[in-house]
Amino acid sequence: MLLGFFTNGQSRSEQLQQLFDTLYAKHQFNGCVLIADSGCPIFKSAYGYADLDKKTALNL
């Protein structure tokens, strides 16, 4: 998928955190993320707002 460009030594969770932090900082992603491997969650996070006008943050 998108993980081929990350550096060695980082866990997959750290790699995903870096990816989504970067996308959010560049205003290219707003939403909730859940990524699982063999049915086990390896990364989950929420970025941005559910309601921008009210500044209501997304949550899991």
N, C-alpha and C positions, 0 to 999 in steps of 0.2 A: 504494500500500500504506500504510505507516505514516509515510512520509517527508514528508508534506505540512506538518507542523507545525514543522519545523526552520527555523533561521535561515539566511539567505543568507550566503555567505562560508565556510561549512564544506564540506569535501569530503564525499562520500557516506560514505566510510569513517569520518570523524570523527563524522558524524551517527549512524551505526549504533553506533559505540563509545559515544557518549553515551546512546543509547536503551538498549542492553543493560546498560551500567553502572548506569543508573537502575533498570531492572527488577530487576537482581540485588540492588542495595542495598535495595530494597523487598521482597525475598524473593518476587518474582513470577516469577523465572526461574532455572533451574539446568540447565545443559546445554552442548552444543557448537553453534556456529553457523557455517555456511558460506553466504555469499550471493555469487552470481555474476551477472554481466551479460554476455550473449552468450557464455557459456561461460568467461569469465575471472573468477576470484575477485576480489571487491572488498573482502570482509571475512571474516575468520575469527578465532574466539576461543573460549575455553572458560571457563565460569563455574561455580564451585562444586566439589562433591566427587563423585567416583565412589563413594566409600564414606565416609559421614559418620562412622561409628563409629571407623574407622581414620584419619580425616582424610586420605584419599587424594584428592588433587586430580584433577580432570578434566584431560586434556591432548589435544592434537590429534594 
